[in-house]
Amino acid sequence: MSLNLDSAKTPIQSEGQTLRRRRSNADGPRVLVAEDHEDTRVMLRLILERSGCRVYEAADGLEAVEAAERERPDLILMDGSLPRLDGLGA
């Protein structure tokens, strides 16, 4: 799997544009982002969605396990120290 990441100079899209982009990512790689810091999760989601990925989010290790079982992602980006269940345990 390869991701083409645009440079940070590209402007952030408005909410309406983002929703359209999400729909067009239906065939993209599925990525689960497991991160307890919301700002980091949002940043990763924006980068990945703009690269054509479908992104699922989890704020702790238990949510990550449930999301992974439900969504069957192609890639999991997981923080090592998450609440309720750390990244290693998940």
NUKOLRO-254484 format. One line per field, with one value per residue (C-alpha): residue number from 1; x, y, z. Coordinates in nm, 4 decimals. Layout:
<pts>
num <- [NUM, ...]
c1 <- [X, ...]
c2 <- [Y, ...]
c3 <- [Z, ...]
</pts>
This chain:
<pts>
num <- [1, 2, 3, 4, 5, 6, 7, 8, 9, 10, 11, 12, 13, 14, 15, 16, 17, 18, 19, 20, 21, 22, 23, 24, 25, 26, 27, 28, 29, 30, 31, 32, 33, 34, 35, 36, 37, 38, 39, 40, 41, 42, 43, 44, 45, 46, 47, 48, 49, 50, 51, 52, 53, 54, 55, 56, 57, 58, 59, 60, 61, 62, 63, 64, 65, 66, 67, 68, 69, 70, 71, 72, 73, 74, 75, 76, 77, 78, 79, 80, 81, 82, 83, 84, 85, 86, 87, 88, 89, 90]
c1 <- [0.0000, 0.1318, -0.0011, 0.0625, 0.0714, 0.0194, 0.2388, 0.1167, 0.0864, -0.2471, -0.5334, -0.7642, -1.1028, -1.4306, -1.6744, -1.8830, -1.5762, -1.4548, -1.7860, -1.7671, -1.4084, -1.5046, -1.7656, -1.5110, -1.2768, -1.5128, -1.2594, -0.9494, -0.7469, -0.9156, -0.7047, -0.7802, -0.6265, -0.6092, -0.4988, -0.6213, -0.5232, -0.8057, -0.5907, -0.3509, -0.6415, -0.7945, -0.4625, -0.4017, -0.7598, -0.7317, -0.3997, -0.5192, -0.8586, -0.6952, -0.4748, -0.7785, -0.8081, -1.1196, -1.0423, -1.1874, -1.1013, -1.0648, -0.9815, -0.8640, -0.7400, -1.0758, -1.2403, -0.9500, -1.0018, -1.3769, -1.3232, -1.0595, -1.2936, -1.5855, -1.4111, -1.1227, -0.8794, -0.5889, -0.3633, -0.3776, -0.1906, -0.1904, -0.0534, 0.1501, 0.0012, -0.3760, -0.6355, -0.8238, -0.5961, -0.2518, -0.1460, 0.0562, -0.2343, -0.4763]
c2 <- [0.0000, 0.3459, 0.6860, 1.0053, 1.2772, 1.6330, 1.9072, 2.1083, 2.4151, 2.2882, 2.4764, 2.2904, 2.2197, 2.3552, 2.1156, 2.0700, 1.9866, 1.7447, 1.5556, 1.5136, 1.3964, 1.1362, 0.9900, 0.9662, 0.7661, 0.4668, 0.2508, 0.3804, 0.1945, 0.1588, 0.3097, 0.2942, 0.5761, 0.4866, 0.7952, 0.9460, 1.3041, 1.4458, 1.7064, 1.4368, 1.2151, 1.5032, 1.5914, 1.2307, 1.1929, 1.5047, 1.3963, 1.0425, 1.1437, 1.3928, 1.1059, 0.8959, 0.6800, 0.5834, 0.6682, 0.5179, 0.6609, 0.5233, 0.7202, 0.4246, 0.0686, -0.1016, 0.1172, 0.0319, -0.3427, -0.3086, -0.0874, -0.3241, -0.6225, -0.4305, -0.2397, -0.4752, -0.1918, -0.2333, -0.0368, 0.0534, 0.3569, 0.3085, 0.5101, 0.2915, 0.4318, 0.4490, 0.4626, 0.1453, -0.0810, 0.0205, -0.0163, -0.3298, -0.4996, -0.4022]
c3 <- [0.0000, -0.0797, 0.0228, -0.1688, 0.0984, -0.0234, 0.1150, 0.4134, 0.1882, 0.0549, 0.2273, 0.4626, 0.3073, 0.4340, 0.6027, 0.2864, 0.0798, 0.3451, 0.3423, -0.0344, -0.0082, 0.2528, 0.0210, -0.2603, -0.0321, -0.0349, -0.2212, -0.0398, 0.2212, 0.5612, 0.8422, 1.2136, 1.4199, 1.7899, 1.9811, 2.3086, 2.2192, 2.0093, 1.8324, 1.7113, 1.5975, 1.4022, 1.2367, 1.1317, 1.0074, 0.7901, 0.6395, 0.5727, 0.4307, 0.1965, 0.0797, -0.0111, 0.3011, 0.4908, 0.8523, 1.1695, 1.5107, 1.8620, 2.1776, 2.3884, 2.3554, 2.4072, 2.1426, 1.9111, 1.9554, 1.8934, 1.5862, 1.4457, 1.4791, 1.3286, 1.0465, 0.9569, 0.8689, 0.6284, 0.8643, 1.2342, 1.3688, 1.7450, 2.0354, 2.2698, 2.5907, 2.5643, 2.8445, 2.9482, 2.7411, 2.6155, 2.2539, 2.3241, 2.5016, 2.2274]
</pts>
